[in-house]
Amino acid sequence: MNSLPDLKKDTVNATGLLHLYEQMLLIRKFELAVQENYKKGEVPGFIHLCVGQEAVAVGVCTNLRSTDWVTSTHRGHGHGLAKGVDVKQMLAELYGKATGTNGGRGGSMHIYSTSAGLFGTNGLVGGGIPLAVGLGMSAQVQQTDGVAVSFFGDGAICHGSFHESMSLAAVKRTPVVFVCENNLYATCTPVGEANLNADISSKAAAYGIPGVKVDGNDVLAVQRVTAAAIDRARRGEGPTLIEAVTYRTVGHHEGDVLVGTYRTREELDEWITRCPIKTFREYLLSSGKSEETELSVIDQKIDQVISEALAFARSSPYPDTSSVSENCWMNPVNPAVALAKQDENGGSENLSWLAAVRDGIAEEMRRDKNILYMGEGIGERGGTFGQTKNLWGEFGTRLIDTPICELGFTGAAAAASSAGCRTIADLMFADFIFDATTQIINQASKLRYMSNGQISVPMIIRAGSGQIKQAGPQHSGTFHSLWANVPGLIVVVPSTPADAKGLMKTALRAGDPVVFLESKSLMSSKGAVPITETYIPFGKARLVEEGSDITVVSFGQPVHSCIEAAKQLNQQGISCEIIDLRTIVPFDAEMIIKSVNKTGHLLVVDEAYTPCSVSAEIAAIVVENCFYTLKAPVGRLNKLSVPQPFSPPLEAAVSITPEKIIDLVKSMLNGVSFRTQYLPVSGITEDSSVVPNISGTSEVNDVPEETIIATPSDKNSIEISIPNLGLTITEVSIAQWHKKVGDPIKKGETILDFESEKSVVELESPVDGYLDSIVITEGITVPIGTVVGFIKQ
């Protein structure tokens, strides 16, 4: 394991020593003033004080520049003051006042100050650790020589955010210092009971980085150790874990019982004698480093600072309630380039979905040299779906191949985006996003609001969604309804290659976090894509087809089922107006309302589950705005509310199909009430007539058989067919035959090469024999499963 140099010599001059004393005293008196006035009822909410831990904050932060970043904890007042946050503004924030650091939006556990380099105290245990890694990565990319420090408590070392972030930072040699304030208790659980190995600094060895334990009540020792760790980080040598052993002499929060439950009076009294301020004052006087009169001047100065801060906080106004909705999203959410008139006469080219989106990403990465792309296997490999194929060759290290640490790299992506390196976090499958949910919902989506507009998070969370090829329950989710319920997120679900590219480019210019969901079943689709740079604005739906009898609203993959159903219905004299939302936060309510006022009927086709879905929200808005023009109840067609089954017939039974859409449209126009599944049957009522129709429409009992496009020359011939290559590959091109008809072939020998969206693949012979016939020649594109030739044994 690497180690830090042994720095024991006191190199702090007299002025520096007095500064350390003054900073610790400021924190202590600030906390005591908060405690006193919290008990009086002046401070709302609930608070966590750091009385007894002042030496850690001051010892660390005196080594930092104003441009360096700190992420903090729920017990973070001291970190903020030591980093330079204005005392008056911080206290006003605790009072919930408009003059607070965040305009009263955050309070005690959510204090942000970009000018001071405080990237937030944090209400989530370990919540700031991944953010610090992202801030360090941003400094690396922008070559600013900056460092990020993450403060966290001993309770956080059991959390995934700690381990994932340590792993990511270590392997990427990120300039970050992890500072664990070990105050011996995670809320009320002793560190020894929560960890079989309670030596926290030794955990660094698992990640190949230095780990150092220091007396957290000795401000000079903390300063020396931190100085070495920060210098190491600035030199590009990577992170360090510092365990600062300290103690809070107050409760976990104000109101917590001090002794008698999880700690004793004797223990508390013993630690009070080790008070970092008292012992440091005694050191300054006994060593002759300072005089009593100098320290008394500082004491009086701090008393005056706290008095003025209290007066400021008490007299400041509360925020105007009319501002409650400000700084949730950027206003407007669309970047100017997406609202500008687009060139519609530049021609188009036929591209696959993945190629179109790759082109859009590449165009934006060329424009902005700080855009990053993070994910697992997205570098030289090109991604699970081929979504980053060829980007590695052009952009190299800006494609960051990460360990399997969705929580860690998504949090890092959020903070890197905030600090100037807009980042795409590739989560691969929509189901996998849940490993990173805390960083998306509790950090990325809230940072603009909590910081009162100081911090934006222009990141993209990209994932493949929806069912395809019997991927089963854990690789087939969509969950867009969940993301649509989170304030601060933009949610994009395109249905065409052109829209996917245009929306990706818009997302890479926008100011908010974007959840970008791409239907896996559409990734191999092709379509016309504008040659000129085009941006699709958020919240602008696409009118796919005009119609007069019924409005059909959808987005993502089901749009194509709606189009197919409309074709068949048109032949039966039923005219459907189809609207593709493209984005569901925001979504184009105006176009829907206008259409429904014309047709009088609405069907919403949504791949999410029925309960609390986007389809329900659209139905509610239409009822509110079109009640008197509706000719029938709003229809909703969603997937059946069960986990995605694996077996093909079961999968077909829960899927949205053109046939189900046709049945439902006819039922609605004929006045037949359609009843969707909403919740599980409760069994409360005895009236079976109120039990929902869980099948939705007519049942699907079987699946189509694969079409056989060739037959063997005789019964002894073996088929050569294109194998299943993955969830999103539906077709390949025959690149090269290595054998001619009549050539002998050995088992395992390469017969031909074919090319998919992702790569060139060699097809090996399953048996010994000779090539009997070639059915598909070079240059032809065929579906997966196609028989391309025969081998005769």
N, C-alpha and C positions, 0 to 999 in steps of 0.2 A: 504494500500500500504506500502511496505517496505520503509524504509528511511535510508539515510546515516548518520553517526555520525556528529555532529556539530563541525567542526574543524576550529576554528577561530585564534588560536594561531600561530604566525609566528615562525616556527621551523627551518627555513633555515639559515645556518651559513653564515659568510661573504664571504667565498669562493664560496658558492652556489649562493649567490646573484649576485656576479660578473659574474658567469657563465651564469645566466639567462640574464643579460644585454648583455653579449658578444654574446650569441646565437640570441637574438632578433636583435641586431645590424647587425650581419652577414646576416640574412635574409633580412633586410631592404636594406642594401647596395648592396646585390646581386640583388635584384629586381630592384633597381634604375639603376644599371649598365646594366641589361638586357633591361630595358625600353629605356635607352639612345641609346644603340647600335642596338636595334630593329628599332628605328626611323632612324638610319643611313643606314639601309638595311643590316646589318651584320648578323642578326638572321633571318632565314627563317621561313615560316609558320605563325602562329599567336599565341599569348600568352595571358595568364590570370595571372595577378599579385596579390599578397596578401598584398600589402602595406596597413598597418593599422591593420592587423589581426595577427601580429607576436606573440602576447602574448598567443594565443590559442595553436599554434603549440609547442612553447617552454614550456608552462606550463604543457601540456600533456606529451610530450616526455621525459622530465627530470625524470619522474617517471618510465620509461620503461627500461628494460634490452635490451642488444643487441640481445638477442634471441627472444624477443617479436616481434610481427608483427604489421605493420601499413598498412592500405589501405587508399588511398587518393583520391583526386578529380582533376579536370582539373586545379584547382588553388592550386597546391600542392608543389611548390618549397620549401616553408617554412617547410612543414611537412617532406620532404626528408632531408633538411639540419639539422633540429632539431633532426632527428632520426640518423644522423651520415653519410649521404651520402657525399662522397668526393666532395668538392667544384669545383675543376678543372674538374672532370669527368662530374659533372652535367652541368656545363656551356658548356663544349664541346658537350654534348648531345643536348643542345639547338641550338648549331651551326651546328648540323648534322654531326659531325666529328667521325672518326673511334675510337677515344680515349674516346668517351662519355660513359656514364654508360651502354648504350645499343648499342654501335657501330653506333649510328646515326639512328637506326631503329625506335625509338620511338618519340623523340622530347619532347617538353614541356609538353604535356599531358600524356606521356607514359614513365615515368622514373621508372626503376626497379633496386633494389639493394638487392640481397639476403644477402650479407655480412652485410648490415646495418639493415636488417629487414624491408625494404620498399617493400611491395607487390604491388607496382605500384601506380603512379598517374593514373587518369582514365578519359578518354574522354567522358564517359557516365554518365549522372547524376544518382547517386545512384548505379553505376555499381560495386563499391567496397564493398558495404554493405554485400551482400551475401558471398563474398569471405572471409571477416573477420569472419563471423560465421563459415565457414568451417575451417579456421585456428585455431579458438578456439576449435572446435570439435577435430581436430587433436591433439591438446595439451592435451585434456581430455583423449583420447584413449591411447596416448603414455605416459601419466602421467608425463609430463615435467614441470608442474607448470607454463606453459606459458600463456600469455594473448595476445589477439588481440584487436587493437583499429581501429575503422572505423571512419574516418573524412568524413563529407558530409555537403552540404549547406542546407539552409532552403527550397530550391526548391525541394530537394529530399524527403521531408516528404510527398509529394503528390504522390510519385511513389510507385508502387507495390513492388519494391525491398525493400523499407523501411519497409512496413507493414509485408510482408511475412518473412523477416529476423528477425524482432523483435519478431514475433510470434514463429518462430522456435527456436531462441536463448533462449527465455524466458522459453518455455516448456522443453527444454533440459538443462537448467541451464548452458549455454555455457559461458566460461570465455572470454567475449567480452565487450568492452566499446564503446557505440555509442556516438560520439561527433558531435553534430550539430553546425556548425559555422553559426549562424544566423546573417548574415550581412544585414538583412532587405529586401533584394531584390533577387528574383530568376531571374537572368539576369536583367530584368527591371520591373518585377511585384512585387509590395509591398507584404510582407508576409501577411498582413491583408486582401488583396484582394484575395489571393490564398487560404486562410484558414478562415473559420468562427470562428474556435478556433485557434487564433494565439499564444496561450501559448503552445509552442512546448513541453516543459518538462512535461506538464500535460498529454500528449498523452501516456506516459509510463504506466499510471494507467490501460489503456485498456489491457495491457499485464502482469499486476501483478508484475512489476519491479519498482525500484526507478527511479524517474525523478527529476533532479536538474537543476535549472537555475543559471547561474553565470555570472558576469561581464567579458566578454571575453577580455576586454582591461586591466584587472588587472591580471598580470601574476602570482602573489602569490595566488590569489583567485582560479584561474584555476588549479594551481598546487595542492592546498589543496583538492579541490573537486575531482580531478582526482586520487589523491593518495588514497582516501577513496574508490573510485569505483574500482580501480585496486586491492587493498587489498581484497575487497569483492569478486572479480572475482577469485583471486588466492585461496581463501578459499573454492571455489566450490559453492558459493551462487548465481552465475548467473550474468546476464548482468545489466548494468545501462545506462540510457539515460541522457546525459549532454547537456544542451542547453547553449552555450556560445554566449552571445549577443555581437556583434562586428560590425565593419564597414570597408569596403574597401574605401580608399580615391582616388582610381583610377577607371577607367571605368571597365565595365564587362570584356572587352578585350581591348588591346591597339588599339586605333582608335575609341573606343566607346565615344560618347559625354558625358562629365563629368556632366554637369548640363543643365537644361532647357527642358528636356524631361520628365524623370520620377522622378527627384529629384531637389531640389533647391540649389542655391549657399549658402543660409543661413544654410541649413542643413549640407552641406558638410563642411563649415567653422567651424560650431559648433563641429562636430566630429573630425576635425583636432586638435582642442584644447585638445581632449581626447587621443591624440596619446599615445599608450602604452609604447613606448620607452622614450618619453619626460617625461611623468608623473613618470615612474619608476626611471629615472635618477634623477629627482627632489627629489623623496622619498629617494634615496640612499644618496644624499648630505645633505638634511635637517635633516635626522635622524641620521647622523653621521656614517652610515653604510659604507660609502666609501668617499674617497677624490677625488677632481677634477683631481689630477695628475694620480690616478689609472685609472680613466675612460678615460683620454686622451691617456694613454698607450694602452688601449683596442681599442680606436678609430683608432689609428695609425696602430695597428696590423691588424685590419679588412681591412683597406684601402690597406695594403700590400697584404693580402690574396686575395682580389678581383683583384688587379692589376696582380698578378701572374696567377690567374685563367683566366683572359682575354688574357694574353699573351699565355697561354697554349692552350686555345680554338682557338685563331686566327692562331697559328702556326701548329696546328695538321692537319694531312691529312684527306681528305674525304675518306670514305670507298671505296675499290676497287669494281668496278661494277661487277667483276667476282664473288663476294660473295653474290650477290643479292638473290640467291635461298637458301642460307645456313640457317639452323635452322627453316625451315618451318615444316618439319617432322623430326623425329629422323632418323639418317642415320647409318645403314639401319632401315627400319620401323619394320622389324621382329626381335623379341628377339632371342638370340642365340639358345635357347631351341627349337624354332620352325623350325630352319634351320638344326638342327642336324638330323641324320638318325633316323627314327621312327621304333619301333619294330612292324613288320607286321605279326609276327608269335605267338602272345600272345593269340590268340583266341578272341572270341567276345561273347556278350550276347545280347538278344533282349530286348531293352528298349524303352520306350516312349520318345518322344522329351523332355518333361519337366523333366522327371527323369534323362535323360542323361545330360542335362545342369545343373541341380541341383548337380549332382555328380561332374561335372567339377568345379563348384563354390566351393563346399565343399572341394575338393582336394586342391584347391589353398588357401582357407581360413585356412586350417590346416597348410599349409606350411608357410603362411605369416600372423602372428597374428595381423597385423594392417589393413588388408583388411576390408572395411565396405560395407554395403549394405543399401541404403536409398530409401524410397518410402512410399506410402500410403497403409496401410494394409498389409505390407509384413512381419510383425513380427509373432506373434502367429497365426494370421489368415491364413498365408501361401500365401497371394497374390490373386489377382482377378482371375488368371488363375491356381492357385496352383503352381506357379513358384518358391516359396520359402518354400513349404511344408517340414516340418521336419528340416529346417535349424535353426529355432528359438531354438529348443530344444538343439542343439549342440553349437550354437554360441551366443545365448542370445542377449545381448545389442549391439553386433556388427551389428545386424539387427536393423536399426533405423527407427521406425515407425514415419513418419512425419505428421504434419498437411497438409491439401491440399494447398500446396504452391510450385508448380512446379518450378517457377523462383527461389524461395528462396533456396530450397534444392538442385537444380541442381548447382547453383552457389556455395553453400557450398561444394558440392561434388567435384567440380573442384579444389577449394583451398585446401581442405583436401587431395586430391590426390597429389597435388604439395608438400604438407608439410609432406609426409611420410605415409599417410593413403589412399592408392589406394581405390577408391570407385566406386561401381555400383549405378548409379542413375536410378531407375526404374520409367519410365514415363507411364507405363501401356499401353496406346494406342499411336500409332505414331501420331495421330491427336493432342494429348495433349502436344507433345514436343514443339509446337509453343508458349505455355505459358512461356517456358524457353529459347526461341531462343536467346535472347540477351546475356544470359550467355554462351551459347554454341558457338555462332558465334563471339561475340565481346570480349569474355574473353578466354574460353577454347581453341578455335582453334588458337588464335593469341598470346597467352602468350609466347610460345617458341620463336616465331619470334620477338615479341616486346621486349622481355628481352634479345635478342641476345644469346639464349641458356641457360640463367641462370635458367629458370623455365620451367619445363615440366609438362604436365597435363595428367597423365596416368589413366584417368577415363573411365568409360563405361556408355553410355546413352542407356539403354535397353528399348525396347518397342515392343508390338505386332503390326503387320502391316497387311494390306490387308483386303479383304472382307471376311465375313463369316456370314452365317445365317441371312441375311437381317438386319445387324447392322445399316444401314442407313448412311447418309452423313457425320456424325461427329465421327464415330467409325470405318471407313473402309479405311482410307488413308494409303498410303505407303510413298510417298514423298522422296524416296531415291535419285531421280535426284537432288533435291534441296541440300541435304547434300553432294552429290558428287561434287557440284560446290564450296564448301567451302575449301580453302586451310588450311591444318593443321589437317583435320579430316580423320580418317579411316572409311570406310563404309562397313559393313558386312551384307550379306543377304544369309544365308545358306538355304539348301533345305532338309537335312537329319539330323536325330538325332546325328549321329556320327560327321558330320561336325559342327553342332551347338555346341556340347561339345568341340571339338578340337579347334574351333575358339574362343570360350569363354575363354578357358584356355590360348590361345595365347594372347588374349586381356588383360588378367589379368597378363601378363608378359611384355607387350609392354610399350612403352614410350609416346604414343600419345593418345589423346581422340578418342574413338571408338564409332561410332553410330552403335548399334547392333540391327538390325531389324529382328524379327522372325514372319514368317507368322502365323497368328492365326489359319488358317485352317490346319496347320501342327502340331499344338501343341499336338494333340491327336494321331498323327501318331507314328508308331513304326518302329524300324529298328535295324540292327546289329551295335553294338557299341563296339569298342575294349575294352578288359578288362584292358589291360595295359594303362598307361598314354600316351596319344597321343596329339600332338599339330599340328594344321593345319596352315601352313604359310599364311599370307596375300599375295594376288596377285598370287596365284597358283590355276588355274582352275582344275576342275575334268573332265576327258574325260569319259562321261557316256556310250556312245556307239560309235563304229567306223562305218563309212559309206562312201559312195563314190559319191552320187549324190548331196547332199546338206548339208551344215553346218547349224545347228540350235543352236543358242546361247541363253541361258536364265539363270535365277538365282531365288532362292526362290521358291514359290509355283508353278509358271508356268512350272518349270522343269518337274514336274510330268505330266502335260498336254502334254508336248513335248514327253515324253516317251510313253504315251498312243497313241499319234498320230503316232509316229514312228512305233509302232507295227502294226497298221492298214495299214500304207503306205508300210511297208515291205511285207505284204501279197499281195500288188498290184505291187510289183516289184520295189519299190522306196526305196533306201537306204539312211538313214539319219545319219549324224554324229552329236551327241549331246554333247555340251559343257556346263557344269554348272560352272559359274564364281565363285561362292561362296562369293567373295568380289568384290565390284565395285570400291573401292579406297583402294589400287591399283587394277587394273584388268589385267588379263593375255592376253595382246594383242598378244604376241608371239604365243600362242597356236591357237588363232583365225586365225591369218594370215597364219600360216602353214596349217591349215585345209582348209581355203578358197582357197589357192593355189592348193590344191588337188582336191576339189569338184567343184570349179568355181561358186558356188551359196552360198548365205548367207541369212538366215532369223534370225532376232533377235526378241525374244519374251520377252516382258518387261511389267510388271504389272503397270508401271507408265503411265501417260498421254503422248501422242505422242510429243507435242511441247517441244523442248529443253530437251529431255529425254536422259537416258543412251543409249538407242537404237540408237539415232541420233549420239552420240559420237562414238559408235562402227562402225556405218555405215561410218562415215567420215574417221575414221582410216583405215578401210578396203579399201575404195576407194583410199586413199592416197598410200597404200602399195600394193594393189592387182588389180590395175586398168586393167592391161593387161591380167589378168587371169580370171577376172569376166566374166561369160557368160550371165549375166542378171543383171539388177539393184538390189541393196540390198533391201530385203523385211523387213518391220517392222510391227509387230503386237503388238499393245499397247491397253490398255483399252480406251474406248471411253472417250473423254474429256468433261465429265459432272460430277457434284458431284454424288457420289454413291447413286443410287435410292434405296428406301426401298422395293417397291413392287416386289415380286419374279420374275414375267415375265420381268419387267424392269431391274432388277439386272442381270438376265440371258442375256439380250440383250447387256449389256456393258461388260460382263465378257469374259475373255480368256478361250476358251474351246478347247479340242482336235479337234472337228469338224472344228472350224475356222482355226486351224493350218493346218489341212489336206487340206482344200480348198485353202489356200494360197500357200502351197508347190506345189500343182498340178498346180495352175495358173502360178507360177514362172517358173516351169520346162516346161510348155507349151508355154512360151513366152508371157503370158498375163501380162501386167503392172498392178500392184496393187497400188491403190492410198489410202493412209491413211489420216485420218483427221489431219490437221495441226493447222489451226486457224479458228475462226468463219467466216462464209460466210460474206464478206464485202459488197457485193452488188455493188461494183465498176464496175465490168466487166459485160457486157451483154451476154457474151459467157457462157452459162450454162455448156459447156463441161469441164470447168476448175473448177467447183465446186467439192470439195472433196467428196468422198464417205464416209459419216459419219458413216455408219454401219460397215465398215471394211470388212466383208464378208457376207455370208448368214445370214439371220435373224433367231433368236431363238424366237419362238412364245409362247412356253409353257415350263413348267418345269415338270420333271418326278414326277409321283404320288408316294407316299410312298407305299412300298410293304407291303401287309397284310399277316402276317405269321401265323395268327390264326383266327378262326371264333367262334362266341358264340354258346353255346350249344342250346339255344333257344332265341326267340326274346325278352324275358324279362331280359336277362343277360346283365350286364354292363362290358365293357372292363376295365381291369387294365393295364395301359401302363406306360412306363418310360417317365416322363415329360422332357421338355426342361430345362436344368440346367444352361445354360450360353453359351457364344459364342464359347468357345473352347472345350466343352465336347461333344463328339460324340458317346461315348459308355460307358457302365457301367457293373459291374459284380454283379450278384445276390448273396448277402451275406447270407441272412437268411430269410426264411419265418416264420412269427410269428403265422400263422394260418394253419390248415390242411383243406383239402376238407371236407365240411359239417359243419365247425365251424361257429357259429353265429358271426356277425361283426356289430359294431356300427359305425355310421358316425363319422369320425375324428379319429378312432382307427387305430393304426399302423398295417399294413398288412405284410409288409416286409421291410428289409433293403437292400439297394444296395450301392455299392461303386464306386465312380468316381475317376478320377485322383486327385481331390482336397480333397474329404472327404467322410464319410459314411452318407447316407441320409435315413431318414425314409419316407416311402410312406404310406399315410393315406387313409382310405376308403372314397370315395365320397358320399356313401349312407349307409343306414341300409340294412342288408341282411345276406347272408351266402356265404362262399367261394364255388363257383360252380365247379371250376377247376383250376389247375395249369398247365400252358403251358411251362414255363421256370423254370427249377429247379436250386437249389443252385450251385454256382461255374461256371455258364455259363455266358459268356460275350456277351452282345447284344447291338445293336445300340439304340440311343435315339429314342423314339416313338414306340418301340417294345411292342406289347401286351404280357404280361407275365401271365395273368390269367383272370378269370371272376368272378363277384359277381352276384348272383341271388337275386333280390329283393323279 
